[in-house]
Amino acid sequence: MLNDFYDIDTEPVVQLAAFYGSPKEIVEKCIIVFSKEIHEYLLNNYECREIGLITACNGNTPIYAMNIGDEEVAFYLTGIGSAVASGTCYEVHWQTGAKKFVMFGSCGSLDNEKTDGKFIIPTQSYRGEGCSFYYAPASDYIDITNSDKLAEIFSELNVPHVQGRIWTTDSMIRETKGLVAKRREEGCIAVEMEIAGVQALCSFYGLELYCFLEAGDVLSDSGYVIEGLNEANHSIGKLFVAMEVLKRL
């Protein structure tokens, strides 16, 4: 069935122009934020202006712009999950013209020895979700195209990091011991819920994605450790790293 999802021979029925009109060209770069607290920090500490609005029946998502140095960049608070985060990314591109996206968030560690005290820069993601199969031919893993470039920037900034495979899942509560063991055997060092889909969409539409993660909870043979999750979700340090990355793109 997954082989049937990728159709590049016929035109899409739903067009964003029906909702937002013609594509806009306002900014080149954008920060994708997952933390409500980090989002509020930006609004409270930077001069921001609203440049777009993603509309939906369950609530709207404003798109803001702010200056980083001499450059104006966009940012927005995204929803959780591969399908939501992917679609939102493209709607933001349509409304702002942004082509370079820096996305950061938390994840679960599958190898605490490798990830402890380091940001995680994915190299490939296991496609344990559905969205990516609409944007790329069926396969187990999808390449994270700018992994090496982002790792170079992190090295330049002297930011501790590790590169490795990750697992994108659509169901956090179905991360069973058996599936965790399989992904770990394949070299996955973390699990999260968005990157495979967002990467597939960005590659399909010719956009650039630069993504990194901070491990909070730990999934291990001895059990589930959650104590670091809140800090990983909301630590402001990731934001400042993302800003420095944007300056270098």
ChimeraX attribute file (.defattr): number of C-alpha atoms within 10 A of each C-alpha:
attribute: neighborCount
match mode: 1-to-1
recipient: residues
	/A:1	5
	/A:2	12
	/A:3	12
	/A:4	10
	/A:5	16
	/A:6	14
	/A:7	14
	/A:8	11
	/A:9	6
	/A:10	6
	/A:11	8
	/A:12	8
	/A:13	5
	/A:14	8
	/A:15	10
	/A:16	13
	/A:17	11
	/A:18	8
	/A:19	11
	/A:20	16
	/A:21	11
	/A:22	11
	/A:23	15
	/A:24	16
	/A:25	12
	/A:26	17
	/A:27	19
	/A:28	16
	/A:29	23
	/A:30	30
	/A:31	24
	/A:32	24
	/A:33	19
	/A:34	20
	/A:35	21
	/A:36	13
	/A:37	15
	/A:38	19
	/A:39	19
	/A:40	11
	/A:41	13
	/A:42	17
	/A:43	15
	/A:44	10
	/A:45	8
	/A:46	12
	/A:47	11
	/A:48	18
	/A:49	13
	/A:50	13
	/A:51	18
	/A:52	21
	/A:53	16
	/A:54	16
	/A:55	13
	/A:56	8
	/A:57	5
	/A:58	5
	/A:59	8
	/A:60	10
	/A:61	16
	/A:62	17
	/A:63	21
	/A:64	22
	/A:65	25
	/A:66	19
	/A:67	12
	/A:68	14
	/A:69	9
	/A:70	7
	/A:71	13
	/A:72	15
	/A:73	24
	/A:74	28
	/A:75	23
	/A:76	25
	/A:77	21
	/A:78	23
	/A:79	18
	/A:80	13
	/A:81	21
	/A:82	25
	/A:83	20
	/A:84	15
	/A:85	21
	/A:86	24
	/A:87	17
	/A:88	20
	/A:89	21
	/A:90	20
	/A:91	19
	/A:92	26
	/A:93	26
	/A:94	20
	/A:95	23
	/A:96	24
	/A:97	19
	/A:98	23
	/A:99	20
	/A:100	21
	/A:101	26
	/A:102	22
	/A:103	22
	/A:104	25
	/A:105	22
	/A:106	28
	/A:107	25
	/A:108	29
	/A:109	26
	/A:110	25
	/A:111	17
	/A:112	17
	/A:113	9
	/A:114	17
	/A:115	24
	/A:116	17
	/A:117	13
	/A:118	16
	/A:119	21
	/A:120	28
	/A:121	26
	/A:122	28
	/A:123	21
	/A:124	23
	/A:125	26
	/A:126	21
	/A:127	25
	/A:128	21
	/A:129	20
	/A:130	16
	/A:131	24
	/A:132	28
	/A:133	22
	/A:134	19
	/A:135	20
	/A:136	20
	/A:137	17
	/A:138	17
	/A:139	12
	/A:140	10
	/A:141	17
	/A:142	22
	/A:143	16
	/A:144	22
	/A:145	18
	/A:146	16
	/A:147	19
	/A:148	15
	/A:149	12
	/A:150	22
	/A:151	22
	/A:152	11
	/A:153	17
	/A:154	20
	/A:155	12
	/A:156	9
	/A:157	12
	/A:158	9
	/A:159	13
	/A:160	14
	/A:161	19
	/A:162	19
	/A:163	20
	/A:164	17
	/A:165	23
	/A:166	30
	/A:167	28
	/A:168	25
	/A:169	24
	/A:170	19
	/A:171	12
	/A:172	13
	/A:173	7
	/A:174	10
	/A:175	14
	/A:176	11
	/A:177	12
	/A:178	9
	/A:179	11
	/A:180	20
	/A:181	17
	/A:182	12
	/A:183	18
	/A:184	19
	/A:185	10
	/A:186	12
	/A:187	15
	/A:188	23
	/A:189	26
	/A:190	32
	/A:191	30
	/A:192	24
	/A:193	24
	/A:194	28
	/A:195	33
	/A:196	30
	/A:197	31
	/A:198	29
	/A:199	27
	/A:200	26
	/A:201	25
	/A:202	21
	/A:203	17
	/A:204	13
	/A:205	12
	/A:206	11
	/A:207	17
	/A:208	19
	/A:209	24
	/A:210	25
	/A:211	23
	/A:212	25
	/A:213	26
	/A:214	27
	/A:215	28
	/A:216	22
	/A:217	23
	/A:218	23
	/A:219	22
	/A:220	17
	/A:221	10
	/A:222	6
	/A:223	9
	/A:224	11
	/A:225	14
	/A:226	12
	/A:227	11
	/A:228	15
	/A:229	17
	/A:230	13
	/A:231	14
	/A:232	21
	/A:233	22
	/A:234	18
	/A:235	16
	/A:236	16
	/A:237	10
	/A:238	21
	/A:239	22
	/A:240	11
	/A:241	16
	/A:242	21
	/A:243	16
	/A:244	15
	/A:245	16
	/A:246	20
	/A:247	12
	/A:248	8
	/A:249	14
